[in-house]
C-alpha cells in the first residue's frame, strides 16, 4: 500500500486538524509535498487561514535553491503567502525569541536522508531545545527514511567532534525517521523536554527503501535530485572533508568522486578493483568516469574519478564503500590529495574530515592504510540499538 506521510495523515484527519486551535507555523522545504504534489505551505494556508502566520526554512532555504555549506539564506516576506519566511541557516541556526513570538504550534515537515551528515535533524533538535522553555507545541509530520529504518552502519559520533553535521551520538547511517530523531532527542539527549507531538506515517515499514513507498522523490537539497543519490550519500559525503570533488556542479552530484590528477581507468584497473576484491564488500560497483564540475570544488577542471552504482541495496554498505574509496584515493594521489581546511559548518578549528567522520581515528585509518576489516572496530552499536528500540514507532 502507498505510504501516507505525516502531512497526508494530517490532511485526511479533520479531528486532528481541529486539535490545533492557535496560530501555526511551518518549517519545510522543496520536498514538503502531499500525495497530490501540493506543497505543505499551500495546504496549511487552506487549513488554517489567517492562523498560519510564519514559515521557516532549513539549510538550503525554504525554496531549497541555495548551494553547499555556510552559504546562508536571508529572511524574507513571502510574496504569495504574505508572511515571514525565517531562515534557520542564516546568522543563526537557532530560532530567536522574536521568530517564535505568536506561535502556538510549529510544524516540521522535512525529508531527511537517513545519514548523520545531513543538517535537517539538527535544525529540528535546536528547535526542540529552544522551545523547551516555551508554550509552543512542536509537531513533526513524519516522513520515510529513504535508505530504510533497519540498516545501521558506521561509528558513533564522538562529541569532541560535535558540529552542525553531527550534534548527537548516532552512527553515520542512523536508521531513524525524522520523527524518531525527535523522540530520541527528547528521551536520551536532553533533560529539559519540549512539548512534542509526532504525526506518524501510515503503511511505512522499516524495511522499505524510498521507491517501496510509492511516493514521489523531490530533491530535499539541491544536490540530491535523484533517489540514487541518497543511497550513495553516506559514502560520498565523506569527500566533503577533502579537496576532491564529490560531483557538485554536475548532474550526478554525490554519486561520483574525482580529481584532475586521477587517470580513472588506470586507478580502477590497477588499484581500486584489487582493493575492492580484497575487501569482500558487495552490493555495489565502482566505475571509472571522467566529469567536469561547473562550480564548487575543482570547478571548470576535467576530473577523472569513480561513480558508485548500487546493485543490491540489501547488502550494500555505503559507509565502508566510502572509507575504502577514500583510502585508495589518498594513497594513489599522494601529495595531490588534500584534506579540506577549516572553516566547515561554522567550526573554525578542527579538520572538516574529522567533523564529517565524527572522529579523527578514521583519518588516521586512511593515512595508515589499514584494512577494511579494521573498520569493524569503529562500530560499537549495541547501546545505540537499545536506545533505538526504546523509541521506535514503526
C-alpha positions in Angstrom: 0.0 0.0 0.0 1.1 3.5 -0.7 2.7 5.2 2.3 0.9 8.2 3.7 3.3 10.8 5.2 2.6 12.7 8.4 1.4 15.6 6.2 -1.1 13.3 4.3 -2.3 11.9 7.7 -2.9 15.5 8.9 -4.7 16.5 5.7 -7.0 13.4 5.9 -8.0 13.8 9.5 -10.3 16.7 10.3 -10.4 15.9 14.0 -6.6 16.1 14.2 -6.7 19.4 12.3 -9.2 20.7 14.8 -6.9 19.9 17.7 -4.6 22.7 16.6 -6.5 25.8 17.9 -3.9 28.5 17.9 -1.5 30.1 15.5 0.6 27.7 13.4 4.0 28.0 11.7 5.7 25.6 9.4 9.4 24.5 8.9 9.6 23.0 5.5 11.4 22.9 2.1 11.0 21.9 -1.5 10.2 18.2 -0.7 7.4 19.1 1.7 4.5 18.0 -0.6 1.5 15.8 -0.1 0.3 12.9 -2.2 -1.2 15.2 -4.8 2.1 17.1 -5.2 0.7 20.1 -3.4 3.2 22.0 -1.2 2.6 21.8 2.5 2.5 25.7 2.8 -0.4 25.8 0.4 -2.3 23.2 2.4 -1.5 25.0 5.6 -3.0 28.2 4.2 -6.1 26.3 3.2 -6.4 24.6 6.6 -5.6 27.4 9.0 -6.2 30.6 7.0 -5.0 33.6 9.0 -3.8 31.4 11.8 -1.0 30.3 9.5 1.4 33.0 10.5 5.1 32.1 9.7 7.3 29.9 7.6 10.8 28.6 8.4 13.4 27.2 6.1 16.4 24.9 7.0 19.8 24.8 5.3 19.4 25.4 1.5 16.3 27.6 2.2 12.6 27.2 2.2 12.9 27.0 -1.6 15.8 24.6 -1.5 17.8 26.6 -4.0 20.9 27.6 -2.1 24.1 25.6 -2.5 26.5 24.0 -0.1 27.9 24.6 3.4 28.0 28.0 5.0 26.0 29.6 2.2 23.3 31.3 4.1 19.7 32.2 3.3 18.1 35.6 4.0 14.9 36.2 5.9 12.1 37.5 3.6 8.4 38.2 3.4 6.9 35.6 1.1 5.4 37.3 -2.0 2.5 34.9 -2.2 1.7 34.0 1.4 2.5 37.5 2.7 4.0 36.1 5.9 7.6 36.0 7.2 10.0 33.2 6.0 12.7 32.9 8.6 16.0 31.2 7.7 17.4 28.8 10.2 20.6 28.7 8.2 21.5 32.4 8.4 23.2 34.5 11.1 21.7 31.9 13.4 20.9 28.2 13.3 18.7 28.6 16.4 15.4 30.4 16.1 15.2 33.6 18.1 12.6 34.7 20.6 11.3 37.2 18.0 11.0 34.5 15.3 8.9 32.3 17.7 6.6 35.1 19.0 2.9 34.5 18.4 3.3 30.8 17.5 1.2 28.1 19.3 2.1 25.1 17.0 5.2 24.8 15.0 5.0 22.0 12.4 8.1 20.4 11.0 7.8 18.7 7.6 11.3 17.9 6.3 12.5 15.0 4.2 15.7 13.6 5.8 18.1 11.2 4.1 18.9 8.9 7.0 22.6 10.0 7.3 24.2 11.7 10.3 25.9 14.3 8.0 22.6 16.0 7.0 21.7 19.1 8.9 17.9 19.0 8.9 17.8 16.8 12.0 20.0 19.3 13.9 17.7 22.2 12.8 14.9 20.1 14.4 16.9 19.4 17.7 17.9 23.0 18.0 14.2 23.9 17.6 13.2 21.4 20.3 15.8 22.8 22.7 14.8 26.4 22.1 11.1 25.6 22.6 11.6 23.5 25.8 11.0 26.7 27.8 8.1 28.0 25.7 4.5 27.1 25.4 4.9 26.1 21.8 3.9 22.6 20.6 6.4 21.1 18.1 4.6 18.9 15.7 6.8 16.6 13.5 5.0 15.4 10.4 6.9 12.2 9.8 8.5 11.1 6.5 10.3 8.0 5.4 14.0 7.3 6.0 14.8 6.8 2.3 17.6 4.3 3.0 15.4 2.2 5.3 15.0 2.0 9.1 16.7 -1.3 9.6 20.3 -1.0 8.4 22.6 0.9 10.7 26.3 1.5 9.9 29.3 3.5 11.0 30.9 4.8 14.1 29.0 6.6 16.8 29.8 10.4 16.8 32.5 11.3 19.4 31.1 14.5 21.0 34.6 16.0 20.9 33.8 16.4 17.2 30.3 17.9 17.5 29.3 20.3 14.8 26.3 21.2 12.7 26.9 18.0 10.6 27.0 15.9 13.8 25.4 17.1 17.1 24.4 13.8 18.7 25.9 10.3 19.4 24.5 8.4 16.4 26.1 6.4 13.6 26.6 7.6 10.1 23.6 5.6 8.9 21.2 6.0 11.8 18.1 4.1 10.8 15.6 6.6 12.2 12.8 8.7 10.6 13.0 12.4 11.4 10.1 11.9 13.9 12.1 9.2 15.7 15.1 11.5 15.8 12.9 13.9 17.7 11.8 11.2 20.1 15.4 10.0 20.6 16.5 13.6 21.3 13.8 14.0 23.9 14.4 10.7 25.7 18.2 10.4 25.7 19.9 13.7 24.7 18.3 16.4 26.8 16.8 16.8 30.3 14.6 19.8 29.6 11.7 18.5 27.4 9.7 20.3 24.8 6.0 19.9 24.0 6.4 17.4 21.2 3.9 15.5 19.1 4.9 13.2 16.2 2.2 12.6 13.5 3.1 9.0 12.4 3.0 7.8 8.8 0.6 5.1 7.7 1.8 2.0 5.8 5.5 2.6 6.3 7.6 -0.4 7.1 11.2 -0.2 8.4 12.4 -2.4 5.7 11.3 0.0 3.0 13.7 1.8 0.7 12.2 5.0 -0.7 11.0 3.5 -4.0 9.0 1.0 -2.0 6.8 3.8 -0.6 5.3 4.7 -4.0 5.9 8.3 -3.0 7.5 10.8 -5.5 11.1 11.9 -4.9 11.6 15.6 -4.8 15.1 16.9 -4.1 15.4 17.6 -0.4 18.6 19.6 -1.0 20.0 20.9 -4.3 22.5 18.1 -4.9 20.2 15.1 -4.2 18.0 15.3 -7.2 17.8 11.5 -7.7 16.8 8.9 -5.2 20.0 7.0 -6.2 22.0 9.9 -4.7 20.5 9.2 -1.3 21.8 5.7 -1.4 25.4 6.8 -2.3 25.3 9.8 0.0 26.7 8.1 3.2 29.7 7.1 1.1 30.4 10.2 -1.0 29.6 12.9 1.7 32.9 11.8 3.3 34.7 13.7 0.5 33.3 17.0 1.7 36.2 16.8 4.0 38.7 16.7 1.2 39.7 18.8 -1.8 38.3 16.2 -4.2 35.0 16.9 -6.0 32.0 14.9 -4.8 30.2 15.9 -8.0 28.7 19.2 -7.1 28.4 21.2 -10.3 27.4 18.0 -12.3 24.1 16.2 -12.8 25.3 13.3 -10.7 26.4 15.0 -7.5 27.1 12.8 -4.5 27.2 9.7 -6.8 30.7 10.5 -8.1 34.1 11.5 -6.7 37.1 12.8 -8.7 40.1 15.0 -9.1 42.0 16.4 -12.1 45.1 14.2 -11.3 43.2 10.9 -11.4 43.5 8.7 -14.6 40.3 6.8 -14.0 41.0 3.6 -15.9 44.5 3.2 -14.5 43.3 3.9 -11.0 40.4 1.5 -11.3 42.1 -1.4 -13.1 45.4 -1.3 -11.3 44.4 -0.3 -7.8 40.7 0.0 -6.9 39.4 -3.2 -8.3 42.1 -5.2 -6.4 41.3 -3.3 -3.2 37.6 -4.0 -3.6 38.1 -7.7 -4.2 40.3 -7.9 -1.1 37.7 -6.0 0.9 34.9 -8.6 0.2 32.4 -5.7 0.1 29.4 -6.4 -2.2 26.2 -4.8 -3.4 27.8 -2.1 -5.5 30.1 -1.4 -8.4 32.8 1.3 -8.8 33.0 2.5 -12.4 35.8 4.7 -13.8 34.5 8.0 -15.3 35.5 11.5 -16.4 33.4 14.5 -15.5 33.6 18.3 -15.5 32.2 20.2 -12.4 30.8 23.6 -13.5 31.2 25.0 -10.0 32.4 24.3 -6.4 35.5 22.2 -5.8 37.6 21.6 -9.0 35.1 23.8 -10.9 35.9 24.1 -14.6 38.5 21.3 -14.4 38.2 17.9 -16.1 38.3 15.3 -13.3 39.0 11.6 -13.5 37.1 9.7 -10.9 34.7 7.0 -9.8 30.9 6.6 -9.9 29.2 4.3 -7.3 26.4 2.1 -8.6 24.3 0.3 -6.1 23.5 -3.2 -7.4 21.9 -4.7 -4.2 20.7 -2.3 -1.6 20.2 -5.1 0.9 23.9 -6.0 1.3 25.5 -2.6 0.2 27.4 -0.9 3.0 27.9 2.7 1.9 30.0 3.9 4.9 32.5 1.1 4.3 32.5 1.7 0.5 33.2 5.4 1.1 36.0 4.7 3.5 37.6 2.2 1.1 37.5 4.7 -1.8 38.9 7.4 0.5 41.8 5.2 1.5 42.7 4.2 -2.0 42.5 7.7 -3.4 44.6 9.1 -0.6 47.5 6.7 -1.4 47.0 7.0 -5.2 47.1 10.8 -5.3 49.8 11.3 -2.8 50.6 15.0 -2.5 47.7 15.9 -4.8 45.3 14.6 -2.2 44.2 17.3 0.2 42.2 17.4 3.4 39.8 20.3 3.3 40.9 23.1 5.6 38.6 24.9 8.2 36.1 26.5 8.4 33.5 23.9 7.9 29.9 24.2 9.1 30.9 27.0 11.5 33.7 25.1 13.1 36.9 27.1 12.6 39.4 24.8 14.4 39.0 21.1 13.6 39.7 19.2 10.4 36.5 19.1 8.3 37.1 15.4 7.6 37.0 14.7 11.4 33.7 16.6 11.7 32.2 14.5 8.9 33.5 11.3 10.4 32.7 12.3 13.9 36.2 11.2 15.0 39.8 11.7 14.0 40.5 8.0 14.1 39.1 7.3 10.6 41.5 9.9 9.1 44.4 8.0 10.7 42.9 4.7 9.4 43.2 6.2 5.9 46.7 7.6 6.3 48.0 4.3 7.9 46.4 2.3 5.1 44.6 -0.1 7.4 42.2 -2.8 6.3 38.5 -2.7 5.7 38.2 -5.4 8.4 39.7 -2.9 10.8 36.6 -0.7 10.3 34.6 -3.2 12.4 36.4 -1.9 15.5 35.0 1.5 14.9 31.4 0.2 15.2 30.1 -0.1 18.7 26.4 0.0 18.2 24.8 -2.2 20.9 23.9 0.7 23.2 22.6 2.8 20.3 20.4 -0.1 19.1 18.9 -0.4 22.6 18.1 3.3 22.6 16.6 3.0 19.1 14.4 0.1 20.2 13.1 2.2 23.0 11.8 5.0 20.8 10.8 3.2 17.6 7.3 4.0 16.5 7.1 1.6 13.5 
